[in-house]
Amino acid sequence: MKFSFFILCFSAPLYLASALSSDGLTLLSLLKHWTFLPPSINSSWKASDSTPCPWVGVQCDHNSFVISLNLTASGISGQLGPEIGNLNHLQSIVLFRNGFSGTIPPELGNCSLLEYVDLSENSLSGHIPYTLKNLHSLKHVLLHDNNLSGELPLELTELKNLKNISLFYNHLSGIIPQSLGINSSLVKLDLMNNNFTGSIPPNLCFGKQLRVLNVGLNQLHGGEVPLEIGQLKKLQCLDVSLNNLTGGINILNELSSLIDVNISYNSFVGPVPKRLMLFLNSSPSSFFGNPGLCVQCLPSNGLNCIKTTYLKSCDYGHKGLPRYVILILELGSSMLVSILLVKLIHMHFSGQISQDDVIDYYEEQKLWSIDSGDHRIIDLVFKREVMKATENLNDQYIIGEGGHGVVYRADLDCFGVFAVKKIVITRNKRRRLSMVREIELVKDLRHQNVARFLGSWVGKTYGLIFTRYVENGTLHDILHENDPLPYLAWNIRYKIAIGIAKGLAYLHDNCDPPILHRDIKPKNILLDYDMKPYITDFGISIALNQSSAMIRMRSTYHLEIAYTTVLSCKSDIYSYGVVLLELITRKKVLDSSFEEEQTTLVEWFRSAWTEAQKIEKIIDPSLASELSDLDKEEVIDVLWVAFICTEKDPGKRMEMRDIVKFFEALKYSGDSVQYDHKSIYLGNSLDLSATSLSFQVHMIEENDYVMLKITLLEHIGKSLPTPHYKSVSLHYVLHERHPPQTLKWNVRYKIAVEIAHELAHFHHECDPPVVHQDINSRNILLDSEMKPHISEPSTSSAREASTMEESVKFDVYNYGVVLLELITMKKVLNSSLEKKAALVEWAGSVWRRTGDTKKIVDSGLGKELCDSSVAEQVFKVLWVALLCSWKEPSKRPTMRTVVKLL
């Protein structure tokens, strides 16, 4: 009897498992190759199901066959597994941004119905399997950001339906196959940052549908850009930068649809064609590194040499127009606007027109000034592409609706995916004025946690505002709307809290005049793939120097400023406190779980805190089992901040800059530097430092932390140990630590990349550009996670163009020196170097003499250099260091180019 019972119990799971469809069994068989699985797959992929159709990431057809597998950014690691070839009905596989390694299984070629393959941003290696030739329906193959090597398989060129080939950031080599040109359906070909050699094949230009061609950062050297490229009338994006191409570029004048072009760092010669002058003025770095290029400064072209000092003038044997004539012409349009405006005001006071007409005209001129000149032309072209991508703003592309407009998703081949906000302004002067003010407010904002304004277009009946699309939607969706609700780890919530605080601190303290958002809530916080937050929707925001009529806003996020004329940043701080509570509790502002119908989240929290005194009674239940003692302390600290931010008396609320300092002090807590600390953030994005100089120096004094903690204790009346933290300079870590310790390469590489990002931000995203002037290893501070922060920035800002260019190149040189210190572990002036030379001279000399990386880099990296991928990365960083420290400033790359190279 016992034996029969055992058989019955043992056979039950087998019976249940056997009920699962063959596609389901195939998916489960893949799990044995995966070394890490997210909780969502562990809990969803069950052998007891009859079909895999309800599983996370799986989509089926009406016959329950798996047709789509989408596990984007799921944190999976391991190998793909050959069993994938058994999914005979699979049409789309998207494993973008995971940790897959090993090779692409040749069995993938058995999935003959595949149309979409996205294995990008993994660690796949080996060759692209030739078996992909069997995928006759394949339209999109995205394998970029991997470690793939070998030649581009000729078999891939036989696929007649291919529209998108994205292979950038790999190690592919050989020549670009001539037969790619046979494919007339190809729309996008991106081979950037590989090792391709030879020339750009003329046959490539036979595909008349090609819109994006990117072969930048390869080793192409076979002469000129082919004349046939002029036949690509639909080509919008062209990048041939960082190769060794030669000859003239007049043929590019035939490309009437170009939106973006980059020909930098080649050996092109001759005049820049008239059509490309638009790009030369708006993006001069796209032409750098071609000393043979020149500008035709001819009045008939409407060009002058004042704006193009970075390229020499083509010598035509005459001097052109006098400078004062050019200045008059440049000033003429603005003078005309002013004269007309004065005339309108005179007409108003004489009773000929109304005050509204004067205001309308003034606002029109503000719009005109925003969209005038080259930028207006670019925005018009951009608008045309947006309308095409959204089928004239069809409802199927709507991704959000708010009180200030409808938001659409626009997928542009050239530039990626954008969010397009449409504001209807027909016969509504107030709404038109609102849009003008929003554009005026956001067009110059530059911060890592504020959604960046990328352009606008204004018509008679509606206007469009362009921003970058973010993958994870709004914080409100993540917290309350998605089905099923995703698990949010504490470190992700903490990251979101800090990011929003930094964005608000920037608006309040680093904008002149300060900007009051007035509508901070989860619906206006966007989250990218890395869960990095961006403040958006400035439709009712104002600058605090503006006069304002009575504000009537019925919102539980800012009750204290409803029906009042008093404006201050304290209302945003209150709203931020409410967002913190939503983030921690996962409850809505008016939540059905509250006992009293009209109780708000703030009232519920204060009551629960007083009664329970336990965070487990307050926080999202899914967090309770995860939190360590250290995490609980962080949660309490954040709850304290929320408590103070939502004080009824605005005077008792903390300023946003103090909140940021407090969070940063918590972030840098710890007694020692951890050199191989694994990042707690989701994904691999670089958390760039804030725009303003006051936020570049994140290291705050311990006394500041103590005072902030005391402020909190005075409000809450509770006590926790004050953490101690320590920050060190890169110079100390490299040269002064006893006993010396070798930094692992991945830590050095992270430091190099993040410094580059921060400097690029100073040079290219600040307006005016910020030049540091004293970049060195002593001014690079490292926090407990070895994240670098540039300190002691120069007070210099805007300068004459020539001086600014020289100063920027000086920063680039110093960055190159820091890279050499990082690679070699040697000081700038080191007595151990040959002939006691300076580090730059020594490294350049050894490289020219031997070409051997190992003779330059730190000997402590010896074992790591046995890994070919590490050795290649070290070589790349060394090359960038030597390029940056070039004696002739004009030959040094910009920091934006450095970021691309790294």
HELIX and SHEET records of a PDB file:
HELIX    1   1 LYS A    2  SER A   18  1                                  17    
HELIX    2   2 SER A   22  LEU A   30  1                                   9    
HELIX    3   3 LEU A   31  HIS A   33  5                                   3    
HELIX    4   4 PRO A   39  SER A   44  1                                   6    
HELIX    5   5 PRO A   82  ASN A   86  5                                   5    
HELIX    6   6 PRO A  106  ASN A  110  5                                   5    
HELIX    7   7 TYR A  130  ASN A  134  5                                   5    
HELIX    8   8 LEU A  154  GLU A  158  5                                   5    
HELIX    9   9 GLN A  178  ILE A  182  5                                   5    
HELIX   10  10 PRO A  202  PHE A  206  5                                   5    
HELIX   11  11 LEU A  227  GLN A  231  5                                   5    
HELIX   12  12 ASN A  250  GLU A  254  5                                   5    
HELIX   13  13 LYS A  274  LEU A  276  5                                   3    
HELIX   14  14 MET A  277  SER A  282  1                                   6    
HELIX   15  15 PRO A  284  PHE A  287  5                                   4    
HELIX   16  16 PRO A  299  ASN A  301  5                                   3    
HELIX   17  17 ARG A  323  PHE A  349  1                                  27    
HELIX   18  18 GLN A  355  ILE A  370  1                                  16    
HELIX   19  19 GLY A  373  ALA A  389  1                                  17    
HELIX   20  20 ASP A  395  TYR A  397  5                                   3    
HELIX   21  21 LYS A  429  VAL A  442  1                                  14    
HELIX   22  22 LEU A  475  HIS A  476  1                                   2    
HELIX   23  23 ASP A  477  GLU A  481  3                                   5    
HELIX   24  24 TRP A  490  ASP A  509  1                                  20    
HELIX   25  25 PRO A  522  ASN A  524  5                                   3    
HELIX   26  26 LEU A  559  ILE A  561  5                                   3    
HELIX   27  27 LYS A  570  THR A  585  1                                  16    
HELIX   28  28 LEU A  601  ALA A  612  1                                  12    
HELIX   29  29 ILE A  615  LYS A  617  5                                   3    
HELIX   30  30 PRO A  621  ALA A  624  1                                   4    
HELIX   31  31 ASP A  629  CYS A  645  1                                  17    
HELIX   32  32 PRO A  650  LYS A  652  5                                   3    
HELIX   33  33 MET A  656  LYS A  667  1                                  12    
HELIX   34  34 LEU A  693  PHE A  695  5                                   3    
HELIX   35  35 GLU A  702  ILE A  716  1                                  15    
HELIX   36  36 LEU A  730  HIS A  731  1                                   2    
HELIX   37  37 TYR A  732  GLU A  736  3                                   5    
HELIX   38  38 TRP A  745  HIS A  764  1                                  20    
HELIX   39  39 SER A  777  ASN A  779  5                                   3    
HELIX   40  40 ALA A  801  THR A  824  1                                  24    
HELIX   41  41 GLU A  834  LYS A  836  5                                   3    
HELIX   42  42 LEU A  839  THR A  850  1                                  12    
HELIX   43  43 THR A  853  LYS A  855  5                                   3    
HELIX   44  44 SER A  859  LEU A  861  5                                   3    
HELIX   45  45 GLU A  864  CYS A  866  5                                   3    
HELIX   46  46 SER A  868  CYS A  884  1                                  17    
HELIX   47  47 PRO A  889  LYS A  891  5                                   3    
HELIX   48  48 MET A  895  LEU A  901  1                                   7    
SHEET    1   A 7 TRP A  34  PHE A  36  0                                        
SHEET    2   A 7 SER A  77  GLN A  79 -1                                        
SHEET    3   A 7 GLY A  99  THR A 103  1                                        
SHEET    4   A 7 SER A 123  GLY A 126  1                                        
SHEET    5   A 7 ASN A 147  GLU A 151  1                                        
SHEET    6   A 7 HIS A 171  ILE A 175  1                                        
SHEET    7   A 7 ASN A 195  THR A 197  1                                        
SHEET    1   B10 VAL A  58  CYS A  60  0                                        
SHEET    2   B10 VAL A  66  ASN A  70 -1                                        
SHEET    3   B10 SER A  92  VAL A  94  1                                        
SHEET    4   B10 TYR A 116  ASP A 118  1                                        
SHEET    5   B10 HIS A 140  LEU A 142  1                                        
SHEET    6   B10 ASN A 164  SER A 166  1                                        
SHEET    7   B10 LYS A 188  ASP A 190  1                                        
SHEET    8   B10 VAL A 212  ASN A 214  1                                        
SHEET    9   B10 CYS A 237  ASP A 239  1                                        
SHEET   10   B10 ASP A 260  ASN A 262  1                                        
SHEET    1   C 4 THR A 246  GLY A 247  0                                        
SHEET    2   C 4 SER A 267  PRO A 271  1                                        
SHEET    3   C 4 GLY A 292  VAL A 295  1                                        
SHEET    4   C 4 LYS A 312  SER A 313  1                                        
SHEET    1   D 5 ILE A 398  GLY A 402  0                                        
SHEET    2   D 5 GLY A 405  LEU A 412 -1                                        
SHEET    3   D 5 GLY A 416  VAL A 424 -1                                        
SHEET    4   D 5 TYR A 462  ARG A 468 -1                                        
SHEET    5   D 5 PHE A 453  VAL A 458 -1                                        
SHEET    1   E 2 ILE A 515  LEU A 516  0                                        
SHEET    2   E 2 ILE A 542  ALA A 543 -1                                        
SHEET    1   F 2 ILE A 525  LEU A 527  0                                        
SHEET    2   F 2 PRO A 533  ILE A 535 -1                                        
SHEET    1   G 3 VAL A 728  SER A 729  0                                        
SHEET    2   G 3 ILE A 780  LEU A 782 -1                                        
SHEET    3   G 3 PRO A 788  ILE A 790 -1                                        
END                                                                             
